[in-house]
Amino acid sequence: MAKNLLNSAGLKAKISKAQEQANVSGKDQRINDGGGLYLLVKSTGATWWRFDYTVNGKRKTLSLGVYPAVGLADARRKAEQAKASVANGTDPSQERKQTKQDAQNDIENAKRKAQGLPLIDSFKEAAQDWLKSTQHITREVTRQKKAARFELHIYPAIGDKLLGEVKSSDINALLQPLIKLQKLETAHRIRAEISAVYAYAITHDRAEYDPSQPVTKQIPPQKVKNRAAITESRDIGQLLRDMHGYQGTFIVQMALRFSPLVFQRPGEIRQMQWADVDLTAKEWRYFVTKTEVNHIVPLSTQAVTILEAMQPLTGGGQYVFPSSRNDGRPMSDNTIRTALRTLGYDNNTMTPHGFRAMASTLLNEQGWTPDAIERQLCHLPKDKIRAAYNRAGYLDERRRMMQAWADYLDGLKNGAQVIPFKKAV
């Protein structure tokens, strides 16, 4: 195809003639330079450089600017650049749109950064959208934990990167510090959450692939380690004697002694509220956020005695075992663990959660109904019908079991030769 048909010296004359023809005919006129480049002359006097090209079998036109602001040489240069893009499989019109969009995004992102908002099309923007999309199926405490992990571990490394620019090596790099510290469970969880963000982005046409997938096998498998618990009766007796000899504050003393009597989750004990306690009925009723169920804990005489001792001290407040800082919050989550360490019981010997394993092991050995034990631990069956039945069932047995358990612990603490009791028939 012929090209460079025009020259600068004769161009003005051609434009004048084309304008006359446009005025007479009422139609736009073309002054061809060849190779798809031409000057479009309108009856209004406007003159535009145009470049016609074909991409993916479709005929398209690209505007190259207004003459004489864009001269013949500049128009040819722009046309050559467009031809090069087409030869490389790129649509110059789309390329121009993307360039304009990128410029607009840069301006908008500068504003967003100043306001502390996520950048457009960034990983952080997609992650926040994903977190919002899961609010209706995620408990608030779980959502907050996820958001905290993103803020601490993920956003500093890849938060401002475009979704399509995040590489597997970037994800592997942010996980390496956790892997080196052997925080493997956290590393696996973070990788899975990054993958969930990409699954959301892919579904909404915001990403094409998930770069976290190849990283999965780069994280060593997490070895499941059960929380340490003492389950031998002689050792339990010594533990109970040590606990009763603990010299910490009165509130911590009572919380420490209360823990094995009820064997509920440590977080639930430290957040125990007076509003949920009925000393007359000898019950502690509360909503368990982990399993999302209303739970009843029958209180033994020994447990009630501890609560009655606490009432003059903390009964006027919200929490049975409040923080020693008097800041309106419950006891901290490490208080009981620290008390056990003070007594010489490290994490490999006994943990606050270990009181649950202690009770479960011995109560099963001693013949109590497994369903009653599991219900007391608030381990609910997946079957919703059976779970509903269990909420109403086993309560009488659990009352007997909790009192028998407290009496059994008293016997061990007092050093008696306690024969493992059997459930009353």
C-alpha positions in Angstrom: 0.0 0.0 0.0 1.4 3.4 -1.0 2.3 5.7 1.8 3.7 9.2 2.5 1.7 10.7 -0.4 1.6 14.2 1.1 4.1 16.9 1.6 3.9 19.8 4.0 4.3 22.4 1.3 1.2 21.5 -0.7 -0.9 20.3 2.3 -2.6 23.7 3.0 -3.7 24.0 -0.6 -5.2 20.5 -0.5 -7.0 21.4 2.7 -8.6 24.5 1.2 -9.8 22.6 -1.9 -11.2 19.8 0.3 -13.1 22.3 2.5 -14.7 23.8 -0.6 -15.8 20.4 -1.7 -17.1 19.6 1.8 -19.1 22.9 1.7 -20.7 22.1 -1.6 -21.4 18.4 -1.0 -22.1 18.6 2.8 -19.9 15.6 3.2 -16.5 15.2 5.0 -13.5 14.9 2.7 -10.4 12.8 3.1 -6.8 13.8 2.1 -4.9 10.5 2.0 -1.3 10.1 3.0 -1.4 6.3 2.4 -0.9 3.4 4.7 -4.2 4.1 6.5 -3.3 7.7 7.4 -5.5 10.5 6.2 -6.7 14.0 7.1 -10.4 14.3 7.6 -11.7 17.7 6.5 -15.1 18.9 7.7 -17.3 21.6 6.3 -17.0 23.4 9.6 -13.3 23.9 8.9 -12.1 21.3 11.4 -9.3 19.1 10.3 -8.5 15.8 12.1 -5.8 13.2 11.5 -7.3 9.7 11.3 -5.6 6.3 11.1 -7.6 3.3 9.9 -6.5 -0.2 10.9 -7.8 -3.7 11.3 -7.5 -5.8 14.5 -9.0 -9.2 15.0 -10.8 -8.9 11.7 -12.5 -5.6 12.7 -12.0 -2.3 11.0 -11.3 0.5 13.4 -10.3 4.2 13.3 -7.9 6.0 15.7 -7.8 9.8 16.1 -4.3 11.2 16.0 -5.0 14.9 16.7 -6.0 18.2 15.1 -4.1 19.8 12.2 -2.1 22.1 12.3 -1.5 21.5 16.1 -0.3 18.0 14.9 1.7 18.4 11.8 2.3 15.9 9.0 5.5 14.4 10.5 3.9 14.0 14.0 0.8 12.3 12.4 3.0 9.9 10.5 5.0 9.1 13.7 1.8 8.4 15.7 0.5 6.2 12.8 3.7 4.2 12.9 3.3 3.7 16.6 -0.2 2.5 16.1 0.9 0.1 13.4 3.5 -1.4 15.7 0.9 -1.9 18.4 -1.4 -3.8 15.9 1.6 -5.9 14.8 2.1 -6.9 18.5 -1.5 -7.9 18.8 -2.5 -4.8 20.7 -5.5 -2.6 19.8 -4.2 1.0 19.9 -7.6 2.4 20.7 -7.9 0.2 23.8 -4.3 1.0 24.6 -5.2 4.7 24.5 -8.3 4.2 26.7 -6.2 2.2 29.2 -3.6 5.0 29.3 -6.3 7.6 30.0 -7.9 5.3 32.6 -4.5 4.8 34.3 -4.0 8.5 34.4 -7.4 9.0 36.0 -6.7 6.2 38.4 -3.4 7.8 39.4 -5.2 11.0 40.3 -7.9 9.2 42.2 -5.4 7.0 44.0 -3.5 10.0 45.2 -6.7 11.2 46.8 -7.5 7.8 48.2 -4.0 7.5 49.7 -4.3 10.8 51.4 -7.6 9.6 52.9 -6.3 6.2 53.9 -8.5 4.4 51.5 -7.4 1.3 49.4 -6.1 2.0 45.9 -8.3 1.3 42.8 -8.0 -2.4 41.6 -5.5 -3.1 44.4 -5.4 -6.3 46.5 -6.5 -4.4 49.5 -9.6 -3.0 47.7 -10.6 -6.6 46.7 -9.9 -8.0 50.1 -12.1 -5.4 51.8 -14.9 -6.1 49.3 -14.6 -9.8 50.0 -14.7 -9.3 53.8 -17.9 -7.2 53.4 -19.4 -9.9 51.2 -19.0 -12.5 53.9 -20.4 -10.4 56.8 -23.8 -12.2 56.7 -22.2 -15.6 57.2 -19.4 -14.7 59.5 -19.5 -14.0 63.2 -18.3 -10.4 64.1 -15.4 -11.7 66.3 -14.2 -14.0 63.4 -14.5 -11.1 60.9 -12.4 -8.9 63.2 -9.7 -11.6 63.5 -9.5 -11.9 59.7 -9.3 -8.2 59.3 -6.5 -8.0 61.9 -4.5 -10.7 60.1 -4.9 -8.8 56.8 -3.7 -5.5 58.4 -0.8 -7.2 60.2 0.6 -9.7 57.7 -0.9 -9.1 54.2 -1.5 -5.4 53.5 2.0 -4.2 54.3 3.4 -6.6 51.6 0.8 -6.7 48.8 -2.0 -4.4 49.9 -1.2 -1.6 47.3 -0.3 -4.0 44.5 -2.7 -4.4 41.6 -4.5 -7.8 41.8 -2.9 -8.8 38.5 0.6 -7.8 39.6 0.8 -9.9 42.8 3.1 -12.8 42.2 3.4 -16.2 43.9 6.8 -15.1 45.1 5.3 -12.0 46.8 2.9 -14.3 48.8 5.7 -16.7 49.6 7.8 -13.9 50.9 5.2 -12.5 53.3 4.7 -16.0 54.7 8.3 -16.8 55.3 8.6 -14.9 58.6 5.7 -16.9 60.0 7.2 -20.2 58.7 10.5 -19.5 60.3 8.8 -18.8 63.6 6.9 -22.2 63.1 3.6 -20.3 63.1 2.4 -22.8 60.5 -1.3 -22.7 61.3 -1.3 -18.9 60.9 0.7 -19.2 57.6 -1.8 -21.8 56.2 -4.7 -19.6 57.3 -3.3 -16.5 55.7 -2.6 -18.2 52.4 -6.1 -19.6 52.4 -7.6 -16.1 53.0 -5.5 -14.6 50.2 -6.8 -17.4 48.0 -10.4 -16.6 49.0 -9.9 -13.0 48.0 -8.7 -14.1 44.5 -11.6 -16.5 44.2 -13.9 -13.6 44.9 -12.0 -11.4 42.4 -12.0 -14.0 39.7 -15.8 -14.5 40.1 -16.3 -10.7 39.6 -13.9 -10.4 36.6 -11.4 -8.5 38.6 -8.6 -11.1 38.3 -7.8 -14.0 36.0 -5.8 -16.4 38.3 -4.9 -17.1 41.9 -1.2 -16.7 42.5 -1.5 -18.2 46.0 -2.2 -21.7 44.8 1.4 -22.6 44.0 2.4 -21.4 47.5 0.4 -24.1 49.2 3.0 -26.8 49.1 5.8 -24.3 50.2 4.3 -24.2 53.7 5.2 -27.2 55.9 2.2 -29.2 57.1 1.0 -28.2 60.5 1.5 -30.9 63.1 -1.6 -31.1 65.3 -0.5 -30.7 68.9 -3.1 -31.3 71.6 -3.2 -28.9 74.5 -1.4 -30.2 77.5 -3.6 -31.6 80.2 -3.0 -33.7 83.4 -5.3 -36.7 83.5 -3.7 -39.0 86.2 -5.6 -38.8 89.5 -2.5 -38.5 91.6 -1.1 -35.7 89.5 -4.5 -34.0 89.5 -4.6 -34.0 93.3 -1.2 -32.3 93.4 -2.3 -29.7 90.8 -5.4 -28.9 92.9 -3.3 -28.5 96.1 -0.9 -26.2 94.3 -3.8 -24.2 92.9 -5.3 -23.8 96.3 -2.0 -22.6 97.6 -1.6 -20.0 94.9 -0.7 -16.6 96.4 -1.9 -14.3 93.6 -4.8 -11.8 93.9 -8.1 -13.1 95.3 -9.9 -12.8 91.9 -7.3 -14.9 90.2 -7.3 -17.4 93.0 -11.0 -17.9 92.7 -10.9 -18.0 88.8 -8.2 -20.6 89.0 -10.2 -22.8 91.4 -13.4 -22.3 89.5 -11.9 -23.5 86.2 -11.7 -27.2 86.8 -15.1 -27.3 88.5 -17.0 -26.1 85.3 -14.3 -27.0 82.6 -15.7 -24.5 80.1 -13.6 -22.7 77.6 -11.1 -20.3 79.2 -12.4 -17.3 77.3 -15.9 -18.0 78.4 -14.9 -18.3 82.1 -12.9 -15.0 82.1 -15.9 -13.2 80.4 -18.5 -14.8 82.7 -21.1 -12.1 83.6 -23.2 -11.8 86.8 -26.3 -11.3 84.7 -25.9 -14.9 83.4 -25.6 -16.5 86.9 -28.5 -17.8 89.0 -27.1 -18.8 92.4 -30.5 -20.0 93.6 -31.0 -22.3 90.6 -27.3 -23.1 90.7 -27.0 -22.4 87.0 -24.8 -20.4 84.6 -26.6 -19.7 81.4 -24.9 -17.9 78.5 -24.6 -17.7 74.8 -21.6 -19.5 73.4 -20.2 -17.5 70.4 -18.0 -20.3 69.2 -20.9 -22.7 68.6 -23.7 -20.0 68.6 -25.9 -21.8 71.1 -27.4 -21.0 74.5 -25.6 -23.1 77.0 -26.5 -24.2 80.6 -23.7 -25.0 83.1 -25.1 -26.6 86.2 -23.1 -25.3 89.2 -21.9 -27.6 91.9 -22.1 -26.6 95.6 -18.3 -25.9 95.4 -18.7 -23.7 92.4 -21.6 -21.7 94.0 -19.4 -21.2 97.1 -16.7 -19.6 95.0 -19.2 -17.3 93.3 -20.7 -16.3 96.6 -17.3 -15.4 97.8 -16.8 -13.3 94.7 -20.1 -11.5 94.9 -19.2 -8.9 97.5 -16.1 -8.0 95.6 -17.3 -7.9 91.9 -21.1 -8.5 92.1 -21.8 -4.8 91.5 -20.0 -4.9 88.1 -20.5 -6.7 84.8 -17.9 -9.5 85.0 -17.5 -12.1 87.7 -13.7 -12.1 87.1 -12.8 -8.6 86.0 -9.5 -7.2 85.0 -7.3 -6.0 87.9 -6.9 -2.7 86.1 -10.5 -1.8 86.9 -11.0 -0.7 83.3 -14.4 -2.3 82.8 -13.0 -5.3 80.9 -12.8 -9.0 81.9 -9.7 -10.7 83.1 -7.0 -11.0 80.4 -6.7 -14.2 78.4 -3.3 -15.0 79.8 -4.0 -14.5 83.5 -4.8 -18.2 84.3 -2.0 -19.4 82.1 0.4 -17.1 83.9 -0.9 -18.4 87.3 -0.3 -22.0 86.2 3.3 -21.1 85.1 3.9 -19.4 88.4 3.0 -22.7 90.0 5.5 -24.6 87.8 3.1 -25.9 85.1 4.3 -24.8 81.7 2.5 -25.2 78.4 3.8 -28.7 77.9 2.4 -29.8 81.3 -1.0 -28.1 81.8 -2.9 -25.3 80.1 -6.2 -23.5 81.0 -7.8 -25.4 78.2 -6.5 -28.6 79.7 -9.2 -28.6 82.4 -11.6 -29.6 79.6 -9.5 -32.5 78.5 -9.0 -33.6 82.1 -12.8 -33.7 82.7 -13.6 -35.3 79.4 -11.0 -38.1 79.9 -12.0 -39.0 83.4 -15.8 -38.5 83.1 -15.8 -40.9 80.1 -13.7 -43.4 82.0 -16.1 -43.2 84.9 -19.1 -44.1 82.9 -21.1 -41.0 82.4 -23.1 -40.8 79.2 -20.8 -39.5 76.4 -23.6 -37.3 75.0 -24.0 -35.7 78.4 -20.3 -35.0 78.6 -20.1 -33.6 75.1 -23.1 -31.4 75.8 -21.5 -30.1 79.0 -18.3 -29.3 77.0 -20.7 -27.6 74.5 -19.4 -29.8 71.7 -22.6 -29.9 69.6 -23.3 -32.5 67.0 -23.5 -31.4 63.3 -27.0 -32.8 63.1 -29.3 -29.8 63.9 -32.1 -32.0 65.1 -29.9 -33.9 67.5 -28.4 -30.7 68.7 -31.8 -29.3 69.5 -32.6 -32.5 71.4 -29.4 -32.2 73.4 -30.2 -28.7 74.4 -33.2 -30.0 76.4 -31.8 -33.5 77.2 -29.2 -34.7 79.7 -29.7 -31.7 82.0 -30.6 -33.9 85.0 -27.7 -36.2 84.4 -25.4 -33.2 83.9 -26.5 -31.7 87.3 -25.6 -35.0 89.0 -22.4 -35.3 87.0 -21.1 -31.8 87.9 -21.7 -32.3 91.6 -20.1 -35.7 91.5 -17.1 -34.3 89.6 -16.6 -31.5 92.1 -16.8 -34.0 95.0 -14.3 -36.2 93.2 -11.9 -33.3 92.8 -12.2 -32.4 96.5 -11.3 -36.0 97.3 -8.2 -35.8 95.1 -7.2 -32.4 96.5 -7.5 -33.7 100.1 -5.2 -36.6 99.3 -7.8 -39.4 99.7 -7.5 -42.7 97.8 -10.4 -41.9 95.5 -11.7 -44.7 93.5 -13.1 -43.5 90.1 -16.8 -43.2 90.6 -19.4 -44.6 88.4 -22.5 -42.9 87.2 -25.5 -43.5 89.4 -28.0 -45.7 87.6 
